[in-house]
Structures are given as C-alpha cells and as structure tokens.
C-alpha cells in the first residue's frame, strides 16, 4: 500500500504579501476598510491633544463609532460590489 506524498500544496507556498494581494483582488473593499479604520484612529489620536474640555471617554467613544461606521460602510459597499459582479456583470452563457 503506497501513499502519495507529492501532493501539491500551492496555496501553502505563497508568502503573506502575495496572499494579501490575491485577497485584495477578490474583495477590494477589505483593505479600504482597514486603511480607513487606521486613518480614523490616527486622526483621533492626533486630535486627542486639542479635545478641549471634552472628557476622554466621550472622545474615545466618538472615535470608535466613526471607525466602526467606516468599516461597516466599506463592508456594505463590498457586499454590493460582490453581488453586482456575481449577478449582473456576469456574462450570459
């Protein structure tokens, strides 16, 4: 009884950079959501100094809501784009 040990594991051979690029091509709004989240958090941390007499907890809540809103918006747009590609832009057989 012989076993085949020469199984091709091409999906395990790709490095993280090429995997990220492949996944970004499949779902382009995921990296947009990640970048927007990072940008909003960076802006919120930058504005932390000049928040005036606003409490720290209120500032952090506003920053969290803005970042989550951007990510949910990007996910919604990505789902709409995915549905468009699958149902309307698909070539007719």
PDB file of N, CA, C and O in Angstrom:
ATOM      1  N   UNK A   1       0.844  -1.162   0.000  1.00  0.00           N
ATOM      2  CA  UNK A   1       0.000   0.000   0.000  1.00  0.00           C
ATOM      3  C   UNK A   1       0.895   1.232   0.000  1.00  0.00           C
ATOM      4  O   UNK A   1       1.648   1.460   0.947  1.00  0.00           O
ATOM      5  N   UNK A   2       0.812   2.014  -1.050  1.00  0.00           N
ATOM      6  CA  UNK A   2       1.659   3.200  -1.139  1.00  0.00           C
ATOM      7  C   UNK A   2       0.812   4.455  -0.997  1.00  0.00           C
ATOM      8  O   UNK A   2      -0.346   4.502  -1.410  1.00  0.00           O
ATOM      9  N   UNK A   3       1.418   5.455  -0.407  1.00  0.00           N
ATOM     10  CA  UNK A   3       0.730   6.738  -0.274  1.00  0.00           C
ATOM     11  C   UNK A   3       1.432   7.760  -1.138  1.00  0.00           C
ATOM     12  O   UNK A   3       2.646   7.698  -1.335  1.00  0.00           O
ATOM     13  N   UNK A   4       0.680   8.679  -1.638  1.00  0.00           N
ATOM     14  CA  UNK A   4       1.224   9.720  -2.492  1.00  0.00           C
ATOM     15  C   UNK A   4       1.616  10.909  -1.624  1.00  0.00           C
ATOM     16  O   UNK A   4       0.750  11.623  -1.118  1.00  0.00           O
ATOM     17  N   UNK A   5       2.918  11.123  -1.450  1.00  0.00           N
ATOM     18  CA  UNK A   5       3.392  12.231  -0.628  1.00  0.00           C
ATOM     19  C   UNK A   5       3.752  13.448  -1.455  1.00  0.00           C
ATOM     20  O   UNK A   5       4.199  14.453  -0.903  1.00  0.00           O
ATOM     21  N   UNK A   6       3.566  13.382  -2.776  1.00  0.00           N
ATOM     22  CA  UNK A   6       3.891  14.503  -3.650  1.00  0.00           C
ATOM     23  C   UNK A   6       2.660  15.368  -3.930  1.00  0.00           C
ATOM     24  O   UNK A   6       2.465  15.832  -5.053  1.00  0.00           O
ATOM     25  N   UNK A   7       1.845  15.579  -2.921  1.00  0.00           N
ATOM     26  CA  UNK A   7       0.635  16.382  -3.079  1.00  0.00           C
ATOM     27  C   UNK A   7       1.050  17.847  -3.215  1.00  0.00           C
ATOM     28  O   UNK A   7       1.870  18.350  -2.447  1.00  0.00           O
ATOM     29  N   UNK A   8       0.476  18.507  -4.192  1.00  0.00           N
ATOM     30  CA  UNK A   8       0.797  19.913  -4.413  1.00  0.00           C
ATOM     31  C   UNK A   8       0.061  20.770  -3.389  1.00  0.00           C
ATOM     32  O   UNK A   8      -1.165  20.725  -3.286  1.00  0.00           O
ATOM     33  N   UNK A   9       0.807  21.526  -2.658  1.00  0.00           N
ATOM     34  CA  UNK A   9       0.240  22.430  -1.663  1.00  0.00           C
ATOM     35  C   UNK A   9       0.521  23.870  -2.077  1.00  0.00           C
ATOM     36  O   UNK A   9       1.139  24.626  -1.328  1.00  0.00           O
ATOM     37  N   UNK A  10       0.068  24.245  -3.265  1.00  0.00           N
ATOM     38  CA  UNK A  10       0.390  25.562  -3.804  1.00  0.00           C
ATOM     39  C   UNK A  10      -0.204  26.687  -2.964  1.00  0.00           C
ATOM     40  O   UNK A  10       0.371  27.774  -2.904  1.00  0.00           O
ATOM     41  N   UNK A  11      -1.336  26.450  -2.318  1.00  0.00           N
ATOM     42  CA  UNK A  11      -1.928  27.512  -1.506  1.00  0.00           C
ATOM     43  C   UNK A  11      -1.101  27.773  -0.250  1.00  0.00           C
ATOM     44  O   UNK A  11      -1.181  28.859   0.324  1.00  0.00           O
ATOM     45  N   UNK A  12      -0.309  26.793   0.182  1.00  0.00           N
ATOM     46  CA  UNK A  12       0.527  26.983   1.359  1.00  0.00           C
ATOM     47  C   UNK A  12       1.901  27.541   1.000  1.00  0.00           C
ATOM     48  O   UNK A  12       2.657  27.941   1.885  1.00  0.00           O
ATOM     49  N   UNK A  13       2.229  27.570  -0.286  1.00  0.00           N
ATOM     50  CA  UNK A  13       3.540  28.031  -0.712  1.00  0.00           C
ATOM     51  C   UNK A  13       3.625  29.542  -0.904  1.00  0.00           C
ATOM     52  O   UNK A  13       4.729  30.072  -1.026  1.00  0.00           O
ATOM     53  N   UNK A  14       2.499  30.253  -0.936  1.00  0.00           N
ATOM     54  CA  UNK A  14       2.551  31.689  -1.179  1.00  0.00           C
ATOM     55  C   UNK A  14       2.903  32.429   0.111  1.00  0.00           C
ATOM     56  O   UNK A  14       2.510  32.026   1.206  1.00  0.00           O
ATOM     57  N   UNK A  15       3.653  33.520  -0.044  1.00  0.00           N
ATOM     58  CA  UNK A  15       4.009  34.298   1.125  1.00  0.00           C
ATOM     59  C   UNK A  15       2.869  35.253   1.470  1.00  0.00           C
ATOM     60  O   UNK A  15       1.872  35.328   0.751  1.00  0.00           O
ATOM     61  N   UNK A  16       3.024  35.979   2.572  1.00  0.00           N
ATOM     62  CA  UNK A  16       1.930  36.807   3.061  1.00  0.00           C
ATOM     63  C   UNK A  16       1.633  37.974   2.128  1.00  0.00           C
ATOM     64  O   UNK A  16       0.476  38.371   1.991  1.00  0.00           O
ATOM     65  N   UNK A  17       2.649  38.528   1.489  1.00  0.00           N
ATOM     66  CA  UNK A  17       2.429  39.646   0.578  1.00  0.00           C
ATOM     67  C   UNK A  17       1.583  39.258  -0.618  1.00  0.00           C
ATOM     68  O   UNK A  17       0.650  39.973  -0.982  1.00  0.00           O
ATOM     69  N   UNK A  18       1.905  38.131  -1.229  1.00  0.00           N
ATOM     70  CA  UNK A  18       1.133  37.696  -2.391  1.00  0.00           C
ATOM     71  C   UNK A  18      -0.261  37.223  -1.980  1.00  0.00           C
ATOM     72  O   UNK A  18      -1.216  37.368  -2.743  1.00  0.00           O
ATOM     73  N   UNK A  19      -0.379  36.666  -0.797  1.00  0.00           N
ATOM     74  CA  UNK A  19      -1.697  36.255  -0.313  1.00  0.00           C
ATOM     75  C   UNK A  19      -2.573  37.484  -0.079  1.00  0.00           C
ATOM     76  O   UNK A  19      -3.756  37.476  -0.421  1.00  0.00           O
ATOM     77  N   UNK A  20      -1.998  38.544   0.504  1.00  0.00           N
ATOM     78  CA  UNK A  20      -2.751  39.777   0.734  1.00  0.00           C
ATOM     79  C   UNK A  20      -3.197  40.393  -0.588  1.00  0.00           C
ATOM     80  O   UNK A  20      -4.331  40.857  -0.705  1.00  0.00           O
ATOM     81  N   UNK A  21      -2.313  40.399  -1.580  1.00  0.00           N
ATOM     82  CA  UNK A  21      -2.658  40.956  -2.890  1.00  0.00           C
ATOM     83  C   UNK A  21      -3.768  40.133  -3.539  1.00  0.00           C
ATOM     84  O   UNK A  21      -4.687  40.698  -4.131  1.00  0.00           O
ATOM     85  N   UNK A  22      -3.694  38.816  -3.436  1.00  0.00           N
ATOM     86  CA  UNK A  22      -4.735  37.963  -4.012  1.00  0.00           C
ATOM     87  C   UNK A  22      -6.073  38.196  -3.326  1.00  0.00           C
ATOM     88  O   UNK A  22      -7.105  38.300  -3.988  1.00  0.00           O
ATOM     89  N   UNK A  23      -6.056  38.278  -2.008  1.00  0.00           N
ATOM     90  CA  UNK A  23      -7.295  38.514  -1.268  1.00  0.00           C
ATOM     91  C   UNK A  23      -7.847  39.909  -1.550  1.00  0.00           C
ATOM     92  O   UNK A  23      -9.064  40.089  -1.592  1.00  0.00           O
ATOM     93  N   UNK A  24      -6.970  40.905  -1.745  1.00  0.00           N
ATOM     94  CA  UNK A  24      -7.425  42.258  -2.048  1.00  0.00           C
ATOM     95  C   UNK A  24      -8.080  42.323  -3.420  1.00  0.00           C
ATOM     96  O   UNK A  24      -9.006  43.108  -3.626  1.00  0.00           O
ATOM     97  N   UNK A  25      -7.612  41.506  -4.364  1.00  0.00           N
ATOM     98  CA  UNK A  25      -8.249  41.464  -5.679  1.00  0.00           C
ATOM     99  C   UNK A  25      -9.607  40.783  -5.605  1.00  0.00           C
ATOM    100  O   UNK A  25     -10.526  41.158  -6.334  1.00  0.00           O
ATOM    101  N   UNK A  26      -9.747  39.789  -4.736  1.00  0.00           N
ATOM    102  CA  UNK A  26     -11.024  39.101  -4.579  1.00  0.00           C
ATOM    103  C   UNK A  26     -12.047  39.982  -3.871  1.00  0.00           C
ATOM    104  O   UNK A  26     -13.217  39.994  -4.255  1.00  0.00           O
ATOM    105  N   UNK A  27     -11.631  40.711  -2.855  1.00  0.00           N
ATOM    106  CA  UNK A  27     -12.530  41.574  -2.078  1.00  0.00           C
ATOM    107  C   UNK A  27     -11.836  42.920  -1.877  1.00  0.00           C
ATOM    108  O   UNK A  27     -11.177  43.120  -0.857  1.00  0.00           O
ATOM    109  N   UNK A  28     -11.971  43.850  -2.834  1.00  0.00           N
ATOM    110  CA  UNK A  28     -11.192  45.091  -2.777  1.00  0.00           C
ATOM    111  C   UNK A  28     -11.585  46.047  -1.657  1.00  0.00           C
ATOM    112  O   UNK A  28     -10.808  46.947  -1.339  1.00  0.00           O
ATOM    113  N   UNK A  29     -12.746  45.893  -1.052  1.00  0.00           N
ATOM    114  CA  UNK A  29     -13.145  46.832  -0.017  1.00  0.00           C
ATOM    115  C   UNK A  29     -12.607  46.466   1.355  1.00  0.00           C
ATOM    116  O   UNK A  29     -12.715  47.267   2.283  1.00  0.00           O
ATOM    117  N   UNK A  30     -12.033  45.284   1.511  1.00  0.00           N
ATOM    118  CA  UNK A  30     -11.441  44.907   2.797  1.00  0.00           C
ATOM    119  C   UNK A  30     -10.215  45.769   3.110  1.00  0.00           C
ATOM    120  O   UNK A  30     -10.146  46.328   4.205  1.00  0.00           O
ATOM    121  N   UNK A  31      -9.237  45.903   2.190  1.00  0.00           N
ATOM    122  CA  UNK A  31      -8.121  46.787   2.514  1.00  0.00           C
ATOM    123  C   UNK A  31      -8.534  48.250   2.626  1.00  0.00           C
ATOM    124  O   UNK A  31      -7.913  49.011   3.369  1.00  0.00           O
ATOM    125  N   UNK A  32      -9.575  48.656   1.898  1.00  0.00           N
ATOM    126  CA  UNK A  32     -10.072  50.032   2.022  1.00  0.00           C
ATOM    127  C   UNK A  32     -10.632  50.247   3.422  1.00  0.00           C
ATOM    128  O   UNK A  32     -10.384  51.285   4.035  1.00  0.00           O
ATOM    129  N   UNK A  33     -11.385  49.276   3.933  1.00  0.00           N
ATOM    130  CA  UNK A  33     -11.914  49.365   5.293  1.00  0.00           C
ATOM    131  C   UNK A  33     -10.822  49.381   6.340  1.00  0.00           C
ATOM    132  O   UNK A  33     -10.902  50.118   7.323  1.00  0.00           O
ATOM    133  N   UNK A  34      -9.795  48.560   6.128  1.00  0.00           N
ATOM    134  CA  UNK A  34      -8.675  48.539   7.075  1.00  0.00           C
ATOM    135  C   UNK A  34      -7.923  49.862   7.071  1.00  0.00           C
ATOM    136  O   UNK A  34      -7.560  50.376   8.129  1.00  0.00           O
ATOM    137  N   UNK A  35      -7.690  50.413   5.890  1.00  0.00           N
ATOM    138  CA  UNK A  35      -6.973  51.693   5.789  1.00  0.00           C
ATOM    139  C   UNK A  35      -7.802  52.817   6.388  1.00  0.00           C
ATOM    140  O   UNK A  35      -7.260  53.681   7.077  1.00  0.00           O
ATOM    141  N   UNK A  36      -9.101  52.822   6.138  1.00  0.00           N
ATOM    142  CA  UNK A  36      -9.969  53.857   6.717  1.00  0.00           C
ATOM    143  C   UNK A  36     -10.015  53.775   8.225  1.00  0.00           C
ATOM    144  O   UNK A  36      -9.988  54.800   8.907  1.00  0.00           O
ATOM    145  N   UNK A  37     -10.084  52.562   8.754  1.00  0.00           N
ATOM    146  CA  UNK A  37     -10.068  52.369  10.205  1.00  0.00           C
ATOM    147  C   UNK A  37      -8.777  52.931  10.796  1.00  0.00           C
ATOM    148  O   UNK A  37      -8.804  53.658  11.789  1.00  0.00           O
ATOM    149  N   UNK A  38      -7.650  52.589  10.177  1.00  0.00           N
ATOM    150  CA  UNK A  38      -6.356  53.078  10.680  1.00  0.00           C
ATOM    151  C   UNK A  38      -6.268  54.597  10.574  1.00  0.00           C
ATOM    152  O   UNK A  38      -5.726  55.246  11.469  1.00  0.00           O
ATOM    153  N   UNK A  39      -6.793  55.172   9.493  1.00  0.00           N
ATOM    154  CA  UNK A  39      -6.743  56.630   9.319  1.00  0.00           C
ATOM    155  C   UNK A  39      -7.603  57.337  10.365  1.00  0.00           C
ATOM    156  O   UNK A  39      -7.189  58.361  10.908  1.00  0.00           O
ATOM    157  N   UNK A  40      -8.779  56.813  10.652  1.00  0.00           N
ATOM    158  CA  UNK A  40      -9.653  57.441  11.646  1.00  0.00           C
ATOM    159  C   UNK A  40      -9.046  57.332  13.038  1.00  0.00           C
ATOM    160  O   UNK A  40      -9.106  58.284  13.815  1.00  0.00           O
ATOM    161  N   UNK A  41      -8.468  56.194  13.356  1.00  0.00           N
ATOM    162  CA  UNK A  41      -7.825  56.043  14.666  1.00  0.00           C
ATOM    163  C   UNK A  41      -6.626  56.988  14.780  1.00  0.00           C
ATOM    164  O   UNK A  41      -6.421  57.603  15.827  1.00  0.00           O
ATOM    165  N   UNK A  42      -5.836  57.107  13.711  1.00  0.00           N
ATOM    166  CA  UNK A  42      -4.689  58.020  13.749  1.00  0.00           C
ATOM    167  C   UNK A  42      -5.152  59.465  13.905  1.00  0.00           C
ATOM    168  O   UNK A  42      -4.562  60.226  14.673  1.00  0.00           O
ATOM    169  N   UNK A  43      -6.200  59.846  13.186  1.00  0.00           N
ATOM    170  CA  UNK A  43      -6.734  61.205  13.307  1.00  0.00           C
ATOM    171  C   UNK A  43      -7.274  61.450  14.710  1.00  0.00           C
ATOM    172  O   UNK A  43      -7.075  62.525  15.275  1.00  0.00           O
ATOM    173  N   UNK A  44      -7.959  60.454  15.275  1.00  0.00           N
ATOM    174  CA  UNK A  44      -8.481  60.603  16.624  1.00  0.00           C
ATOM    175  C   UNK A  44      -7.378  60.750  17.659  1.00  0.00           C
ATOM    176  O   UNK A  44      -7.506  61.528  18.605  1.00  0.00           O
ATOM    177  N   UNK A  45      -6.294  60.003  17.481  1.00  0.00           N
ATOM    178  CA  UNK A  45      -5.166  60.141  18.404  1.00  0.00           C
ATOM    179  C   UNK A  45      -4.477  61.488  18.232  1.00  0.00           C
ATOM    180  O   UNK A  45      -3.995  62.070  19.204  1.00  0.00           O
ATOM    181  N   UNK A  46      -4.428  61.983  16.998  1.00  0.00           N
ATOM    182  CA  UNK A  46      -3.839  63.294  16.744  1.00  0.00           C
ATOM    183  C   UNK A  46      -4.676  64.394  17.399  1.00  0.00           C
ATOM    184  O   UNK A  46      -4.126  65.332  17.977  1.00  0.00           O
ATOM    185  N   UNK A  47      -5.992  64.282  17.312  1.00  0.00           N
ATOM    186  CA  UNK A  47      -6.884  65.290  17.881  1.00  0.00           C
ATOM    187  C   UNK A  47      -7.055  65.131  19.392  1.00  0.00           C
ATOM    188  O   UNK A  47      -7.754  65.926  20.021  1.00  0.00           O
ATOM    189  N   UNK A  48      -6.439  64.138  19.965  1.00  0.00           N
ATOM    190  CA  UNK A  48      -6.571  63.897  21.398  1.00  0.00           C
ATOM    191  C   UNK A  48      -6.037  65.072  22.215  1.00  0.00           C
ATOM    192  O   UNK A  48      -6.569  65.381  23.281  1.00  0.00           O
ATOM    193  N   UNK A  49      -4.992  65.723  21.720  1.00  0.00           N
ATOM    194  CA  UNK A  49      -4.415  66.871  22.442  1.00  0.00           C
ATOM    195  C   UNK A  49      -5.379  68.048  22.491  1.00  0.00           C
ATOM    196  O   UNK A  49      -5.507  68.719  23.515  1.00  0.00           O
ATOM    197  N   UNK A  50      -6.059  68.290  21.368  1.00  0.00           N
ATOM    198  CA  UNK A  50      -6.875  69.504  21.270  1.00  0.00           C
ATOM    199  C   UNK A  50      -8.367  69.196  21.424  1.00  0.00           C
ATOM    200  O   UNK A  50      -9.197  69.782  20.729  1.00  0.00           O
ATOM    201  N   UNK A  51      -8.704  68.289  22.324  1.00  0.00           N
ATOM    202  CA  UNK A  51     -10.105  67.942  22.503  1.00  0.00           C
ATOM    203  C   UNK A  51     -10.846  68.941  23.372  1.00  0.00           C
ATOM    204  O   UNK A  51     -12.054  68.816  23.572  1.00  0.00           O
ATOM    205  N   UNK A  52     -10.132  69.932  23.891  1.00  0.00           N
ATOM    206  CA  UNK A  52     -10.769  70.941  24.739  1.00  0.00           C
ATOM    207  C   UNK A  52     -11.129  70.362  26.090  1.00  0.00           C
ATOM    208  O   UNK A  52     -10.348  69.628  26.696  1.00  0.00           O
ATOM    209  N   UNK A  53     -12.335  70.702  26.559  1.00  0.00           N
ATOM    210  CA  UNK A  53     -12.743  70.183  27.867  1.00  0.00           C
ATOM    211  C   UNK A  53     -13.706  69.002  27.716  1.00  0.00           C
ATOM    212  O   UNK A  53     -14.513  68.729  28.604  1.00  0.00           O
ATOM    213  N   UNK A  54     -13.607  68.302  26.570  1.00  0.00           N
ATOM    214  CA  UNK A  54     -14.376  67.074  26.368  1.00  0.00           C
ATOM    215  C   UNK A  54     -13.708  65.948  27.151  1.00  0.00           C
ATOM    216  O   UNK A  54     -12.483  65.831  27.167  1.00  0.00           O
ATOM    217  N   UNK A  55     -14.517  65.129  27.794  1.00  0.00           N
ATOM    218  CA  UNK A  55     -13.968  64.023  28.564  1.00  0.00           C
ATOM    219  C   UNK A  55     -13.272  63.025  27.639  1.00  0.00           C
ATOM    220  O   UNK A  55     -13.645  62.870  26.477  1.00  0.00           O
ATOM    221  N   UNK A  56     -12.275  62.367  28.168  1.00  0.00           N
ATOM    222  CA  UNK A  56     -11.516  61.368  27.412  1.00  0.00           C
ATOM    223  C   UNK A  56     -12.424  60.236  26.937  1.00  0.00           C
ATOM    224  O   UNK A  56     -12.303  59.788  25.797  1.00  0.00           O
ATOM    225  N   UNK A  57     -13.322  59.773  27.788  1.00  0.00           N
ATOM    226  CA  UNK A  57     -14.188  58.649  27.418  1.00  0.00           C
ATOM    227  C   UNK A  57     -15.111  59.027  26.266  1.00  0.00           C
ATOM    228  O   UNK A  57     -15.360  58.203  25.386  1.00  0.00           O
ATOM    229  N   UNK A  58     -15.619  60.240  26.252  1.00  0.00           N
ATOM    230  CA  UNK A  58     -16.502  60.690  25.169  1.00  0.00           C
ATOM    231  C   UNK A  58     -15.712  60.776  23.865  1.00  0.00           C
ATOM    232  O   UNK A  58     -16.209  60.385  22.810  1.00  0.00           O
ATOM    233  N   UNK A  59     -14.498  61.280  23.935  1.00  0.00           N
ATOM    234  CA  UNK A  59     -13.657  61.362  22.739  1.00  0.00           C
ATOM    235  C   UNK A  59     -13.369  59.971  22.176  1.00  0.00           C
ATOM    236  O   UNK A  59     -13.440  59.769  20.964  1.00  0.00           O
ATOM    237  N   UNK A  60     -13.049  59.024  23.034  1.00  0.00           N
ATOM    238  CA  UNK A  60     -12.766  57.662  22.587  1.00  0.00           C
ATOM    239  C   UNK A  60     -14.010  56.975  22.016  1.00  0.00           C
ATOM    240  O   UNK A  60     -13.914  56.207  21.059  1.00  0.00           O
ATOM    241  N   UNK A  61     -15.168  57.252  22.603  1.00  0.00           N
ATOM    242  CA  UNK A  61     -16.404  56.680  22.071  1.00  0.00           C
ATOM    243  C   UNK A  61     -16.687  57.221  20.683  1.00  0.00           C
ATOM    244  O   UNK A  61     -17.055  56.462  19.786  1.00  0.00           O
ATOM    245  N   UNK A  62     -16.519  58.529  20.491  1.00  0.00           N
ATOM    246  CA  UNK A  62     -16.729  59.125  19.167  1.00  0.00           C
ATOM    247  C   UNK A  62     -15.755  58.549  18.146  1.00  0.00           C
ATOM    248  O   UNK A  62     -16.138  58.277  17.008  1.00  0.00           O
ATOM    249  N   UNK A  63     -14.511  58.363  18.541  1.00  0.00           N
ATOM    250  CA  UNK A  63     -13.511  57.799  17.638  1.00  0.00           C
ATOM    251  C   UNK A  63     -13.869  56.354  17.275  1.00  0.00           C
ATOM    252  O   UNK A  63     -13.739  55.958  16.117  1.00  0.00           O
ATOM    253  N   UNK A  64     -14.311  55.578  18.241  1.00  0.00           N
ATOM    254  CA  UNK A  64     -14.685  54.188  17.984  1.00  0.00           C
ATOM    255  C   UNK A  64     -15.892  54.104  17.060  1.00  0.00           C
ATOM    256  O   UNK A  64     -15.918  53.276  16.149  1.00  0.00           O
ATOM    257  N   UNK A  65     -16.888  54.950  17.284  1.00  0.00           N
ATOM    258  CA  UNK A  65     -18.092  54.932  16.443  1.00  0.00           C
ATOM    259  C   UNK A  65     -17.748  55.327  15.014  1.00  0.00           C
ATOM    260  O   UNK A  65     -18.261  54.726  14.069  1.00  0.00           O
ATOM    261  N   UNK A  66     -16.892  56.324  14.841  1.00  0.00           N
ATOM    262  CA  UNK A  66     -16.502  56.740  13.485  1.00  0.00           C
ATOM    263  C   UNK A  66     -15.738  55.626  12.771  1.00  0.00           C
ATOM    264  O   UNK A  66     -15.991  55.352  11.598  1.00  0.00           O
ATOM    265  N   UNK A  67     -14.812  54.991  13.470  1.00  0.00           N
ATOM    266  CA  UNK A  67     -14.038  53.911  12.850  1.00  0.00           C
ATOM    267  C   UNK A  67     -14.932  52.721  12.507  1.00  0.00           C
ATOM    268  O   UNK A  67     -14.815  52.153  11.421  1.00  0.00           O
ATOM    269  N   UNK A  68     -15.808  52.346  13.406  1.00  0.00           N
ATOM    270  CA  UNK A  68     -16.712  51.232  13.126  1.00  0.00           C
ATOM    271  C   UNK A  68     -17.680  51.570  11.998  1.00  0.00           C
ATOM    272  O   UNK A  68     -17.999  50.709  11.178  1.00  0.00           O
ATOM    273  N   UNK A  69     -18.146  52.807  11.948  1.00  0.00           N
ATOM    274  CA  UNK A  69     -19.028  53.219  10.871  1.00  0.00           C
ATOM    275  C   UNK A  69     -18.351  53.134   9.521  1.00  0.00           C
ATOM    276  O   UNK A  69     -18.964  52.708   8.542  1.00  0.00           O
ATOM    277  N   UNK A  70     -17.091  53.536   9.461  1.00  0.00           N
ATOM    278  CA  UNK A  70     -16.358  53.444   8.203  1.00  0.00           C
ATOM    279  C   UNK A  70     -16.195  51.991   7.772  1.00  0.00           C
ATOM    280  O   UNK A  70     -16.373  51.671   6.597  1.00  0.00           O
ATOM    281  N   UNK A  71     -15.859  51.117   8.705  1.00  0.00           N
ATOM    282  CA  UNK A  71     -15.666  49.705   8.375  1.00  0.00           C
ATOM    283  C   UNK A  71     -16.987  49.073   7.931  1.00  0.00           C
ATOM    284  O   UNK A  71     -17.006  48.315   6.961  1.00  0.00           O
ATOM    285  N   UNK A  72     -18.074  49.366   8.610  1.00  0.00           N
ATOM    286  CA  UNK A  72     -19.374  48.811   8.221  1.00  0.00           C
ATOM    287  C   UNK A  72     -19.774  49.336   6.847  1.00  0.00           C
ATOM    288  O   UNK A  72     -20.315  48.585   6.036  1.00  0.00           O
ATOM    289  N   UNK A  73     -19.517  50.613   6.573  1.00  0.00           N
ATOM    290  CA  UNK A  73     -19.797  51.169   5.255  1.00  0.00           C
ATOM    291  C   UNK A  73     -18.977  50.490   4.163  1.00  0.00           C
ATOM    292  O   UNK A  73     -19.496  50.190   3.088  1.00  0.00           O
ATOM    293  N   UNK A  74     -17.706  50.251   4.436  1.00  0.00           N
ATOM    294  CA  UNK A  74     -16.859  49.574   3.457  1.00  0.00           C
ATOM    295  C   UNK A  74     -17.326  48.138   3.238  1.00  0.00           C
ATOM    296  O   UNK A  74     -17.299  47.648   2.109  1.00  0.00           O
ATOM    297  N   UNK A  75     -17.752  47.462   4.299  1.00  0.00           N
ATOM    298  CA  UNK A  75     -18.264  46.101   4.153  1.00  0.00           C
ATOM    299  C   UNK A  75     -19.555  46.088   3.333  1.00  0.00           C
ATOM    300  O   UNK A  75     -19.761  45.193   2.514  1.00  0.00           O
ATOM    301  N   UNK A  76     -20.415  47.069   3.549  1.00  0.00           N
ATOM    302  CA  UNK A  76     -21.661  47.153   2.796  1.00  0.00           C
ATOM    303  C   UNK A  76     -21.388  47.401   1.324  1.00  0.00           C
ATOM    304  O   UNK A  76     -21.979  46.754   0.460  1.00  0.00           O
ATOM    305  N   UNK A  77     -20.494  48.338   1.038  1.00  0.00           N
ATOM    306  CA  UNK A  77     -20.124  48.590  -0.355  1.00  0.00           C
ATOM    307  C   UNK A  77     -19.477  47.365  -0.992  1.00  0.00           C
ATOM    308  O   UNK A  77     -19.734  47.056  -2.155  1.00  0.00           O
ATOM    309  N   UNK A  78     -18.648  46.678  -0.239  1.00  0.00           N
ATOM    310  CA  UNK A  78     -18.016  45.464  -0.745  1.00  0.00           C
ATOM    311  C   UNK A  78     -19.025  44.376  -1.046  1.00  0.00           C
ATOM    312  O   UNK A  78     -18.897  43.668  -2.045  1.00  0.00           O
ATOM    313  N   UNK A  79     -20.025  44.233  -0.194  1.00  0.00           N
ATOM    314  CA  UNK A  79     -21.067  43.235  -0.446  1.00  0.00           C
ATOM    315  C   UNK A  79     -21.880  43.611  -1.679  1.00  0.00           C
ATOM    316  O   UNK A  79     -22.216  42.746  -2.488  1.00  0.00           O
ATOM    317  N   UNK A  80     -22.196  44.890  -1.829  1.00  0.00           N
ATOM    318  CA  UNK A  80     -22.911  45.335  -3.021  1.00  0.00           C
ATOM    319  C   UNK A  80     -22.103  45.109  -4.283  1.00  0.00           C
ATOM    320  O   UNK A  80     -22.640  44.674  -5.301  1.00  0.00           O
ATOM    321  N   UNK A  81     -20.815  45.402  -4.219  1.00  0.00           N
ATOM    322  CA  UNK A  81     -19.931  45.178  -5.363  1.00  0.00           C
ATOM    323  C   UNK A  81     -19.839  43.693  -5.702  1.00  0.00           C
ATOM    324  O   UNK A  81     -19.848  43.316  -6.874  1.00  0.00           O
ATOM    325  N   UNK A  82     -19.753  42.860  -4.679  1.00  0.00           N
ATOM    326  CA  UNK A  82     -19.686  41.415  -4.884  1.00  0.00           C
ATOM    327  C   UNK A  82     -20.975  40.896  -5.520  1.00  0.00           C
ATOM    328  O   UNK A  82     -20.930  40.065  -6.426  1.00  0.00           O
ATOM    329  N   UNK A  83     -22.113  41.381  -5.052  1.00  0.00           N
ATOM    330  CA  UNK A  83     -23.383  40.959  -5.634  1.00  0.00           C
ATOM    331  C   UNK A  83     -23.507  41.442  -7.071  1.00  0.00           C
ATOM    332  O   UNK A  83     -24.009  40.713  -7.927  1.00  0.00           O
ATOM    333  N   UNK A  84     -23.056  42.656  -7.347  1.00  0.00           N
ATOM    334  CA  UNK A  84     -23.092  43.175  -8.717  1.00  0.00           C
ATOM    335  C   UNK A  84     -22.251  42.298  -9.644  1.00  0.00           C
ATOM    336  O   UNK A  84     -22.690  41.930 -10.734  1.00  0.00           O
ATOM    337  N   UNK A  85     -21.034  41.969  -9.198  1.00  0.00           N
ATOM    338  CA  UNK A  85     -20.158  41.126 -10.016  1.00  0.00           C
ATOM    339  C   UNK A  85     -20.750  39.746 -10.248  1.00  0.00           C
ATOM    340  O   UNK A  85     -20.621  39.187 -11.337  1.00  0.00           O
ATOM    341  N   UNK A  86     -21.399  39.198  -9.231  1.00  0.00           N
ATOM    342  CA  UNK A  86     -21.892  37.841  -9.342  1.00  0.00           C
ATOM    343  C   UNK A  86     -23.188  37.736 -10.146  1.00  0.00           C
ATOM    344  O   UNK A  86     -23.367  36.782 -10.904  1.00  0.00           O
ATOM    345  N   UNK A  87     -24.089  38.700  -9.991  1.00  0.00           N
ATOM    346  CA  UNK A  87     -25.407  38.554 -10.586  1.00  0.00           C
ATOM    347  C   UNK A  87     -25.637  39.401 -11.841  1.00  0.00           C
ATOM    348  O   UNK A  87     -26.320  38.950 -12.760  1.00  0.00           O
ATOM    349  N   UNK A  88     -25.081  40.620 -11.903  1.00  0.00           N
ATOM    350  CA  UNK A  88     -25.392  41.493 -13.015  1.00  0.00           C
ATOM    351  C   UNK A  88     -24.260  41.610 -14.032  1.00  0.00           C
ATOM    352  O   UNK A  88     -24.525  41.710 -15.230  1.00  0.00           O
ATOM    353  N   UNK A  89     -23.041  41.599 -13.594  1.00  0.00           N
ATOM    354  CA  UNK A  89     -21.917  41.785 -14.520  1.00  0.00           C
ATOM    355  C   UNK A  89     -21.436  40.470 -15.090  1.00  0.00           C
ATOM    356  O   UNK A  89     -20.522  40.461 -15.915  1.00  0.00           O
ATOM    357  N   UNK A  90     -22.016  39.368 -14.682  1.00  0.00           N
ATOM    358  CA  UNK A  90     -21.591  38.060 -15.180  1.00  0.00           C
ATOM    359  C   UNK A  90     -22.019  37.922 -16.641  1.00  0.00           C
ATOM    360  O   UNK A  90     -23.166  38.216 -16.976  1.00  0.00           O
ATOM    361  N   UNK A  91     -21.120  37.483 -17.506  1.00  0.00           N
ATOM    362  CA  UNK A  91     -21.501  37.312 -18.911  1.00  0.00           C
ATOM    363  C   UNK A  91     -22.550  36.216 -19.066  1.00  0.00           C
ATOM    364  O   UNK A  91     -22.511  35.193 -18.382  1.00  0.00           O
ATOM    365  N   UNK A  92     -23.476  36.453 -19.972  1.00  0.00           N
ATOM    366  CA  UNK A  92     -24.541  35.475 -20.219  1.00  0.00           C
ATOM    367  C   UNK A  92     -23.986  34.283 -20.990  1.00  0.00           C
ATOM    368  O   UNK A  92     -23.211  34.472 -21.929  1.00  0.00           O
ATOM    369  N   UNK A  93     -24.364  33.055 -20.615  1.00  0.00           N
ATOM    370  CA  UNK A  93     -23.854  31.862 -21.315  1.00  0.00           C
ATOM    371  C   UNK A  93     -24.483  31.684 -22.681  1.00  0.00           C
ATOM    372  O   UNK A  93     -24.160  30.731 -23.390  1.00  0.00           O
TER     373      UNK A  93
END
